[in-house]
Amino acid sequence: MGNTSSKGESDASEPPLDGGKPHKQHQQHKSSDASHNGVSDVGGSHNSLKVTQAQGSMTRSASGADVTEKYLTQLVPVEKLAEILREQTSSKLGINGIVADVFVSQVFPQYADLGHRLFNLMHSNSKATTKHLGAVAFRQQCERFLGIMDDAKTLECYIKMYAQEENPDQIDKTGVTRLLHICYTIAMQHSGNAVLCPAINRTFGSVTKSIFLCHDSMSLGYVCRWFEQNLMRLVLLVHKYCVHTLSTAYRGLEQQNQSCGIELQTPVLEQRNPFTDATDHSGGGGRDEDSLMPLSQAWLLAGALPPLYSKPQTVTPPATKGNNNVSASTAVQIFKDKLSMMPSHWTLLYNSNEHGVGANRFLHHVLGYRGPTLVLLHTKDGQTYCVASPSEWKETHLFVGGEGSCVIQLLPKFVILEKKPNILYLNTSIRGYPKGLRAGADPRKPIIAVDEHFENMDCKGLAAGLMSIEVWGCGDKTSREVQLDIKKWQIKEAERQRTVKLTAADWMDHPDRYLLELGGRQNYNN
């Protein structure tokens, strides 16, 4: 009995072969011994448990490889990428592994900071004791990274990448700003608007003010929850890009080209850029007609609002010869739909600085647009609010709005104030009910209340004077065309009613004839 137990312990101290499966001969030998001694399968499961426990003491190599992990589904692109990077590292530095500089220069040449942080995250998760990662460890970490399917875990992964080096459990304003900057850069370069917005610092500052308030740093868990509630889609966009890059980088490297993604263009409904780069939203003087929503603020709104506001227009790929070109165009279109968040299809419906201030001017330019809209309210004390409506505005005495209805404060700090259906109200003519524009779940105490003249507003009970109002249409090109057609019909109908042709018999009894005679005109021509 003593010899048998010592032999079992010596077998358990070695990692099993073939990815954790013992040899068939060994299984048959144990089953025959168990049946001969009258032992049931419980003993077999107990032995396998001891083997599993013993494996915990030797799970990783010095370069971070998990020596006990079995590859059930190896990813061929990752395996090819690991081999190419290992060969380049070996030829340049003589190291049998993958170093950060080679990984960044070959896989993320355009986004070096993102590449370094991603490699450091994989190096930290592998618990490697060397500065490089072995090819097996790199392959394991890439497959685990590509296998993240939960949005919350994805967000936690990227917040951890931008945490403080000296305190990995905390993240400061600089880390959040760098995360926002890489989100903005990738979105711009894949939307046809690869320009730097001069108002970007103010836009990023509104986010950091909302997260940190008066603190210098916050815990990773708190920042993850804030992004999950306000700007979840921005970080998921970066993850889509990283997944695409890691999965396709080997193709360019095999052709001796660096991996730099694919150039994409998002269609613009109007030839000009609908957003401006003006930064002066406050001050003593009035704003000129070009001082509208800046590009970075539109990008931030697109990441906070539901996808129905920022869904890009579908573009038919150009006709090409050959099936390969057609499939390539289709792949580009699919990837563009994944990465395109910049709302280049938004169109300006109303600007109080250009079209005039007042309820009638607001109704004239906004009613009839059958699509999602954004109403931006700029106050004289530097605050900016956004009222998002998922459907067209209508005058009613009821609070309406679909699932995408929400109220957002943009400046001086960015925060979603309320997001639920039936919170929108617009009434300028129905008697016995409050007049103006309102937004909020409580009809008695709405979050936003604009007076009937569209000159002043209340936000959570605090009065403020309105400096300007913008309304942006977020529907497709057809929504704008339908609205313009309706307006043209209304103008023609008004002209037709003004020029009514009367017969001689009708004119003899018409009231205007008697008014002309009372005015002294007795004779007239028909």
Secondary structure, DSSP 8 states (H G I E B T S, - for coil): -HHHHHHHHHHHTS--STTT---HHHHHHHHHHHHHHT--HHHHHHHHHHHHHHHTTS-B-TTS-BTT---SS--HHHHHHHHHHHHHHHHHH--SSB-HHHHHHHH-SS-HHHHHHHHHHHHHHHT-SSSSB-HHHHHHHHHHHHT---HHHHHHHHHHHTS-SS-TTEEEHHHHHHHHHHHHHHHHHTTT-----TTHHHHHHHHHHHHHTT-SEEEHHHHHHHHHHH-HHHHHHHHHHHHHHHHHHHHHHHTT------------SSSS-SSB------SSS---TT---BHHHHHHHHHHS-HHHH----------SSHHHHHHHHHHHHHHHHH--S-TT-EEEEEHHHH-SSHHHHHHHHTT--S-EEEEEEETTS-EEEEEESS-----SS-B--TT-EEEEEESS-EEEEE-SS-EEEESS-TTS--EEEE-S-SSS-SEEE-TTSSEEEETTEEEEEEEEEEEE-S-HHHHHHHHHHHHHHHHHHHHHHS----HHHHHT-HHHHHHHHTT------
